[in-house]
Amino acid sequence: MAALADEPWVKDRGDWKRVPIPAAYRPGAGERDEARIFFGRDDRPRLMGTRRRAGGEPDRIVYLRLKPEGWQPALYEIGRLGSPTLPGGMFGVLGHADPEVVCKVGDVCIIKRRTGWTTVDSGPGEAAVKLCGSEAWGLYPDALARMTNAGWQRLPGSVPWRQPTGFWAVDESDIWVSEASAGKLFHYDGQTWTEHVAVIAGPRELWASAADDLWLVGEGGSAHFDGHKWARVKGLPGPLTQIEGSSASDVWVGGGAGLWHGTPLQHATEPGTGE
């Protein structure tokens, strides 16, 4: 297990251990990193994302791999996108599932499958990318798109949100998007979007193992959707910002309030007051 807060932490057959980023790879004065932590197919953590630079300087990529000697650049893993001299931030998703997607803003996305690599246009700007089942989806401020062999394919029509914070696509006709500032969720049924009041304050992120096992976390804690109704989850106080899982029996929840690991059946729920 690996967690990214102010600094990365790793738990490997024992206690949690802080694994600081060497000074040479940290952002400088006025810079900030927007990176996520992933496990590669070799079970080693990676940090991937964008370094926002000061003074109008162009963004740069962040791509570090945890090796026995500590965090080190591993730009060779991402082909042409690993050039440290080319401007542009990086986004995508890494992990055991197929495919992995690595994108550079203004350039291309590498779709890394076990059967081989392909490249497509990176699309209009930076997206929050998730692998939902066997498909990669990207959330933009004004759109939601699915990765195809031809590139990012946006859902048709206009979107109902203004500042989206998270999403999950069970499939093409069952998609949820959260908007923390509005306290709302938006559901797509394959044709239209419907708006729902979230049962917790500040809804931020979503994850699901199936249509009847959908999780939500946010400032107000956590909630669960059983396919018919939403209910708050007891014992998971906010603020929470992240939720990940590999199955209905392996779910991780984290944020400013702490880190939890469990299964849906281990947490009692209470009826929500929203829609």
C-alpha positions as CSV (number, residue, x, y, z in Angstrom):
1,M,0.0,0.0,0.0
2,A,1.2,3.5,-0.8
3,A,-0.2,6.9,0.2
4,L,0.6,10.4,-1.0
5,A,0.1,13.3,1.4
6,D,2.6,16.0,2.0
7,E,5.1,13.2,1.5
8,P,4.8,9.6,0.2
9,W,4.3,6.7,2.7
10,V,4.6,3.0,1.9
11,K,3.4,-0.1,3.8
12,D,5.2,-3.3,2.7
13,R,4.7,-6.4,4.9
14,G,5.0,-4.3,8.1
15,D,4.6,-0.9,9.4
16,W,4.1,2.3,7.4
17,K,7.4,4.0,6.4
18,R,7.8,7.6,5.2
19,V,9.7,7.7,1.9
20,P,10.6,11.3,1.3
21,I,11.3,12.7,-2.1
22,P,15.0,13.7,-2.5
23,A,15.6,17.5,-2.5
24,A,16.9,17.3,-6.1
25,Y,13.4,16.2,-7.3
26,R,11.2,18.5,-5.2
27,P,9.6,21.6,-6.6
28,G,11.6,24.8,-6.2
29,A,10.5,28.2,-4.9
30,G,7.1,29.2,-6.2
31,E,6.6,25.8,-7.9
32,R,4.1,23.1,-6.9
33,D,3.5,19.5,-7.9
34,E,0.2,18.1,-8.8
35,A,1.0,14.4,-8.9
36,R,-0.8,11.1,-8.0
37,I,0.7,8.0,-6.6
38,F,0.3,4.7,-8.5
39,F,1.6,1.1,-8.4
40,G,3.2,-0.1,-11.6
41,R,2.9,-3.7,-12.9
42,D,6.1,-4.5,-11.0
43,D,4.4,-3.6,-7.7
44,R,6.6,-0.5,-7.2
45,P,5.1,2.9,-6.6
46,R,5.3,5.7,-9.1
47,L,4.6,9.4,-8.8
48,M,3.2,10.9,-12.0
49,G,1.8,14.4,-12.7
50,T,2.6,18.0,-13.4
51,R,4.9,20.5,-11.9
52,R,3.4,24.0,-12.0
53,R,6.2,26.5,-12.4
54,A,6.6,30.0,-11.3
55,G,6.8,33.2,-13.3
56,G,4.9,32.0,-16.3
57,E,7.4,29.2,-17.1
58,P,5.9,26.2,-18.9
59,D,4.7,23.2,-16.9
60,R,7.0,20.1,-16.7
61,I,6.3,16.5,-16.1
62,V,6.7,14.6,-12.8
63,Y,7.6,10.9,-13.2
64,L,9.4,9.2,-10.3
65,R,9.7,5.5,-9.5
66,L,10.5,4.1,-6.0
67,K,13.7,2.1,-6.2
68,P,15.7,0.4,-3.4
69,E,17.8,3.6,-3.2
70,G,14.7,5.8,-3.0
71,W,12.7,7.9,-5.5
72,Q,14.4,8.2,-8.9
73,P,13.4,9.5,-12.3
74,A,12.2,6.7,-14.6
75,L,11.6,8.6,-17.8
76,Y,12.7,5.7,-19.9
77,E,9.4,4.0,-19.0
78,I,7.3,6.5,-20.9
79,G,9.1,6.6,-24.3
80,R,9.1,10.0,-26.1
81,L,7.1,11.6,-23.4
82,G,10.0,11.3,-21.0
83,S,12.1,14.1,-22.6
84,P,12.8,16.5,-19.7
85,T,13.3,19.4,-22.1
86,L,9.9,19.3,-23.7
87,P,7.3,21.5,-21.9
88,G,3.9,20.3,-20.8
89,G,2.3,18.5,-17.9
90,M,1.5,14.9,-17.6
91,F,-1.7,13.0,-16.7
92,G,-3.0,9.5,-16.9
93,V,-3.4,6.3,-14.9
94,L,-1.0,3.4,-14.1
95,G,-1.5,0.0,-12.5
96,H,-1.9,-3.7,-12.9
97,A,-5.1,-3.5,-15.0
98,D,-5.1,-3.1,-18.8
99,P,-4.5,-0.5,-20.2
100,E,-2.2,2.0,-18.6
101,V,-2.6,5.5,-20.1
102,V,0.2,8.2,-20.0
103,C,-0.6,11.6,-21.6
104,K,1.4,14.7,-22.1
105,V,-0.5,18.0,-22.5
106,G,-0.3,19.2,-26.1
107,D,1.3,16.0,-27.4
108,V,0.1,12.4,-27.3
109,C,-1.3,9.7,-25.0
110,I,0.5,6.4,-24.8
111,I,-1.9,3.5,-24.3
112,K,0.2,0.8,-22.7
113,R,-1.4,-2.6,-23.2
114,R,0.3,-5.9,-22.5
115,T,-0.1,-6.7,-26.2
116,G,1.8,-3.5,-27.2
117,W,1.7,0.3,-27.1
118,T,-0.3,2.7,-29.3
119,T,-0.4,6.5,-29.3
120,V,-3.3,8.9,-29.8
121,D,-3.7,12.7,-29.6
122,S,-3.7,13.9,-26.0
123,G,-6.8,15.9,-26.4
124,P,-7.8,19.4,-25.2
125,G,-5.8,20.0,-22.0
126,E,-5.4,18.0,-18.8
127,A,-8.0,15.5,-17.6
128,A,-8.5,13.5,-14.4
129,V,-8.1,9.9,-15.6
130,K,-9.4,6.7,-14.1
131,L,-9.5,3.1,-15.2
132,C,-13.1,2.0,-14.7
133,G,-13.1,-1.7,-15.3
134,S,-11.2,-2.2,-18.5
135,E,-11.8,1.3,-19.9
136,A,-10.0,4.6,-19.3
137,W,-12.2,7.7,-18.8
138,G,-11.1,11.3,-18.5
139,L,-12.9,14.1,-16.7
140,Y,-12.4,17.6,-18.0
141,P,-13.9,20.8,-16.6
142,D,-16.5,20.8,-19.4
143,A,-16.7,17.2,-20.6
144,L,-16.3,13.5,-19.8
145,A,-14.5,11.4,-22.4
146,R,-13.8,7.7,-22.9
147,M,-10.4,6.6,-24.3
148,T,-10.8,4.7,-27.6
149,N,-8.3,3.5,-30.2
150,A,-8.9,6.8,-32.0
151,G,-8.4,8.9,-28.9
152,W,-10.6,10.6,-26.4
153,Q,-14.3,10.4,-27.3
154,R,-16.5,12.9,-25.5
155,L,-20.0,12.1,-24.4
156,P,-22.5,14.0,-26.5
157,G,-24.2,17.2,-25.4
158,S,-23.5,19.8,-22.7
159,V,-22.6,18.9,-19.1
160,P,-24.6,20.1,-16.0
161,W,-21.6,20.8,-13.7
162,R,-19.3,23.8,-13.3
163,Q,-16.5,22.6,-11.1
164,P,-16.4,18.8,-11.1
165,T,-14.3,17.0,-8.5
166,G,-14.6,13.3,-9.2
167,F,-16.4,10.6,-11.2
168,W,-16.9,6.9,-11.8
169,A,-18.1,5.1,-14.9
170,V,-19.7,1.8,-14.2
171,D,-20.3,1.6,-18.0
172,E,-21.3,3.9,-20.8
173,S,-24.9,4.2,-19.5
174,D,-24.2,4.4,-15.8
175,I,-21.8,7.3,-14.9
176,W,-21.6,9.5,-11.8
177,V,-19.9,12.9,-11.4
178,S,-19.5,14.9,-8.2
179,E,-19.3,18.6,-7.6
180,A,-18.1,19.5,-4.1
181,S,-18.8,23.2,-4.1
182,A,-22.5,22.6,-5.2
183,G,-23.0,19.6,-2.9
184,K,-24.4,17.7,-5.9
185,L,-24.0,14.5,-7.9
186,F,-24.9,14.1,-11.6
187,H,-25.9,10.8,-13.1
188,Y,-25.8,9.8,-16.8
189,D,-28.0,7.0,-18.0
190,G,-26.6,6.9,-21.6
191,Q,-28.8,9.6,-22.9
192,T,-29.4,12.4,-20.3
193,W,-27.9,13.8,-17.1
194,T,-29.9,14.0,-13.9
195,E,-29.0,16.1,-10.8
196,H,-29.0,14.8,-7.2
197,V,-28.3,16.4,-3.8
198,A,-25.4,14.5,-2.2
199,V,-26.1,12.9,1.2
200,I,-22.7,14.2,2.5
201,A,-21.3,17.7,2.4
202,G,-18.6,18.5,-0.2
203,P,-18.7,15.3,-2.3
204,R,-15.3,14.7,-3.9
205,E,-14.5,11.3,-5.2
206,L,-16.3,8.1,-6.3
207,W,-15.4,4.5,-6.8
208,A,-17.5,1.4,-7.6
209,S,-17.1,-2.4,-8.0
210,A,-20.5,-2.6,-9.6
211,A,-23.7,-0.6,-10.2
212,D,-25.0,-1.6,-6.8
213,D,-21.8,-1.0,-4.9
214,L,-20.9,2.6,-5.4
215,W,-18.9,4.6,-2.9
216,L,-18.6,8.4,-2.4
217,V,-16.3,10.4,-0.1
218,G,-16.1,14.1,0.7
219,E,-15.9,16.7,3.4
220,G,-18.8,15.2,5.2
221,G,-17.4,11.6,5.4
222,S,-18.6,8.7,3.2
223,A,-21.8,7.4,1.6
224,H,-22.7,4.2,-0.2
225,F,-25.2,3.5,-3.1
226,D,-26.8,0.1,-3.3
227,G,-28.3,0.6,-6.7
228,H,-31.5,2.1,-5.3
229,K,-30.6,4.6,-2.6
230,W,-27.7,6.5,-1.0
231,A,-26.9,6.1,2.7
232,R,-24.2,7.6,4.9
233,V,-21.5,5.3,6.2
234,K,-20.9,5.2,9.9
235,G,-17.4,5.3,11.3
236,L,-15.8,7.2,8.4
237,P,-15.6,10.9,9.3
238,G,-14.5,13.7,7.0
239,P,-12.7,15.2,5.5
240,L,-12.0,12.5,2.9
241,T,-10.6,13.0,-0.5
242,Q,-9.7,9.6,-1.9
243,I,-11.2,6.2,-2.4
244,E,-9.8,3.2,-4.3
245,G,-10.5,-0.5,-4.4
246,S,-9.8,-3.7,-6.3
247,S,-13.1,-5.4,-5.4
248,A,-16.1,-5.1,-3.1
249,S,-14.1,-6.7,-0.4
250,D,-11.0,-4.5,-0.8
251,V,-11.7,-0.8,-0.4
252,W,-9.4,2.0,0.8
253,V,-10.6,5.4,2.0
254,G,-8.4,8.3,2.9
255,G,-8.1,12.0,3.5
256,G,-7.4,14.6,6.2
257,A,-9.3,12.5,8.7
258,G,-7.0,9.4,8.2
259,L,-6.8,6.2,6.2
260,W,-9.2,3.2,6.4
261,H,-9.3,-0.2,4.9
262,G,-12.3,-2.5,4.9
263,T,-15.2,-3.9,3.1
264,P,-18.7,-2.5,2.6
265,L,-20.2,-5.2,4.8
266,Q,-18.1,-4.1,7.8
267,H,-19.5,-0.6,7.9
268,A,-23.1,0.1,9.1
269,T,-25.0,2.7,7.1
270,E,-27.7,5.1,8.0
271,P,-30.3,6.6,5.7
272,G,-29.3,9.8,3.9
273,T,-31.4,12.9,3.9
274,G,-30.7,13.9,0.2
275,E,-32.2,12.6,-2.9
